[in-house]
Amino acid sequence: MTLLADASASTNPPVSPGRSLARPRWSVLLGALVLALPAAAQEPAPPPSAPAPVEKGEISGRMRPCEGGDLGQSEVWLLDASERVTTLRADARGRFLAKDLAPGAYTLHAYVPGCEPQSYRVQVAAGERADVDAALTESVTLETTIDVTGRTLSRGEERTLSAESVQVVELEEARQQSADLGEVLSRGTGVSVQRTGGLGSASRFSLNGFSGEQVRVFLDGIPLDMAGFGLGLANVPVNLLKRVEVYRGVVPVRFGADALGGAVNLVSSDGDEPNGASISLQAGSYGTYRGALSGHYKLGESGFFLKGHAFGDLARNNYKVDVEVADASGRLGAARVPRFHDGFAAGGFGLEVGVVDRPFADRLSLRVFGTRARKELQHNVVMTIPYGEARSAEESLGALATWSHQRLMDGKLRLEGVGGYSRRDTDFRDMALSVYDWYGNRGVERRQPGELDSTPADQVLRQESVLGRLHAAYVLSATQQLRVSLAPTFVTRGGEDRLKRGTDQRDPLSAQRDLLTGVGGLEHELSLWDGTLKNVAFVKGYLMRSTSEEALPEGGFRRQDQATERLGIGESLRFFLPHGLMLKASYEFATRLPGPDELFGDGVMVLANVGLRPEVSHNANLELSVSDFRTGVGSWRGSVGGFARLADQLIVLLGDDTTLSYQNVYAARSLGVEASAGWTSPGEWLSLDANSTWQDFRNAGGAGAYSSFEGDRIPNRPWLFANLTARLQRGSLLLTGDTASFSVTSRYIHEFYRGWESQGLRAFKQKVSSQLTHSLGLSYTKPGPVTLGGTFEVLNVTDAKTYDFFGVQRPGRALSFKVTADF
């Protein structure tokens, strides 16, 4: 039993002049009563068969009034960790007692008319009594009013405290920094983002070893490519987002998703944002420029709103790389040259109109969007052959309608519906007639056009997608909810090879490529012991119908259809322990259906494999965490957990130096441990955070095409990495209310093999070496009617050579400057 802080170190209730000394306002007492109602509305104690509840504790105390204080009209309020208020009765001598308290941290407010109100932080331990000596001092004001109110949890906090296996990444600080979304997410546990270059390059997001489409990505619950951001997770502008929710291995039913390794939900808003706008501009090394604009406007009480965003990216990516260049005699020698054909340009917009808080809908909206990007291709997969003309382009357009109503059947039933359409065109051109060297010079003429392969390419792929989703939630009782979701998606793929025009050959890109998938689920949530224990159990159903034609090498086409129906189950549990600890455990038997790009290729470097089969996995997580343990030397946070992924028919992207394709590995397993720790000093002027992930991701198949590599690590996956962040902050440095901060970020990645580790001699294996990088950032924010912010950063301070894939060098030291304005 510990008294965490005395009155001088606590935040006193507000004191205002112009009120009576006699008693607190009736509104205060009514507010406290309202906040206390949920406690009174709980159901009776669990039946005898339920596990024994945690042993309770007590708080005993005495108020010692100041001279002239009136103990007869004293008041004592007790707030628990969820900010629920309990009023305590004090006797004529000022003594009070609170019994049957769950272990944890409490805030006690003591008020005696004529004295200065005082607040105390009290830690209650199981089976023990905490003593409080409330010595009140004489009030420095003539009149005193006390207001005790509870704080509403943010949506991010609600997710963190739920039974779901989720990590919430708030982006308030990241919006002021120049790091892109891929870099921000890679600072978390279990997350790895690998790139083939700078801004706009292809990237691979991995979560606990699983990557690509095994981890589904959403924007406000909508698949990312159906929400206007088909350029990939890493390239989504941070300034258009509020937070990111990372679901590990176990995905809630409401997403209607068939993810294998988890899901990432990018949250742009919670629907309660005020009228205003935000703009950010960024410039950096290697010809990098980024800009984003967003705004929201609601018209009075009519409920009509207008919301929009626009963004633009431009990068030359002309950083220097180390390559081998042939001299006049044809001998290869090391050289350091700037990349010359790696430019990237992208832009997009989104506009949403609708109404909120109407009798027929809580929200009804229509969103239209469009994006366009162009990317130059600099080299082959292992960066040994330069390209000078090959390029790809992508354009997408679409619309999305949403409707929700949360007040049906006296508020017990909530319905949400989504319907959307999108079209994506991917253009690829490889018609170079000359061979280029690493200096960008044209060399000998080619016998046949084309740099990537032995044949030229001039083609466009067209993909159309239709999405539907219906989600319903029903409150069975004060402790139980039932939720159901159904989400069908239809995708059709076509295209044109422009080089086939005017010939009598059938265009391979005209082959039929249709894919219908459906995911449905039923979920039950149970809350016991005043929310101390929460359990979510669910069942999911999966359906896939693939109708396609496969182009044969010798000419002609072969029918290749698939039909799959599968079931999955899962459960998530959360339990609050004493001293602010939280235990989470979750499991899902998950199925992931192959996606269009995996089945049909991407039209650039990934070839089609219409024979791919669905992959399944047993996913389990266990985590113990504490979010805010306050002591006299600061507040502490941390977590430790383990995970297991036992997958069958795992889909992996494999290939050679020129082309890639997705293949089924017979079986794989991923076991790992994650840990994080953080500390914030008193006054919040210094914070330190660190995390580390170890994962053992191996081929566990005893048969099939890769049986000879049984026991090997899955190639080209980091298996040990860590992050460290230190932030020094000072408020009111130049102006009242401003904030200045200096941050240091470090990341370590241990070496890993590019190919199967049992293949070849260890001394000659291709591997990506260990890497340690550091970044520095200096930020300043000035609040006001227009909140202004500026950040200067130095990325990769030591100019270390970094590689995410074998041979593909990442940018070196870079400078970046970013300004933001919120209206």
Secondary structure, 3 states (H helix, E strand, C coil): CEEEECHHHCCCCCCCCCCCCCCCCHHHHHHHHHHHHHHHCCCCCCCCCCCCCCCCEEEEEEEECCCCCCHHHCEEEEECCCCCEEEECCCCCCEEEEEEECCEEEEEEEECCCECCEEEEEEECCCCEEEEEEECCECCCCCCCCCCCCCCCCHHHHHHHCCCCEEEEECCCHHHCCCCHHHHHCCCCCEEEEECCCCCCCEEEEECCEEHHHEEEEECCEEHHHCCCCCCHHHCCHHHCCEEEEEECCCCHHHCCCCCCEEEEEECCCCCCCCEEEEEEEEECCCEEEEEEEEEEECHHHCEEEEEEEEEEEECCCCEEEEEEECCCCCEEEEEEECCCCCEEEEEEEEEEEEEEECCEEEEEEEEEEEEEEEECCECCCCCCECCCCEEEEEEEEEEEEEEEEEECCCCEEEEEEEEEEEEEEEEEECCCEEECCCCCEEEECCCCCCCCCCCEEEEEEEEEEEEEEEEEEEEECCEEEEEEEEEEEEEEEEEEHHHCCCCCCCHHHCCEEEEEEEEEEEEEEEECCCCEEEEEEEEEEEEEEEEEEECCCCCEEECCEEEEEEEEEEEEEEECHHHEEEEEEEEEEEECCCHHHHHCCCCCEECCCCCCCEEEEEEEEEEEEEEEEECCEEEEEEEEEEEEEEEEEEEEEECCCCEEEEEEEEEEEEEEEEEEEEECCCCCEEEEEEEEEEEEEECCCCCCCHHHCCCECCCCCCEEEEEEEEEEEECCCCCCCEEEEEEEEEEECCEECCCCCCCCHHHCCEECCEEEEEEEEEEEECCCCEEEEEEEEECCCCCCCEEECCEECCCCEEEEEEEEEC
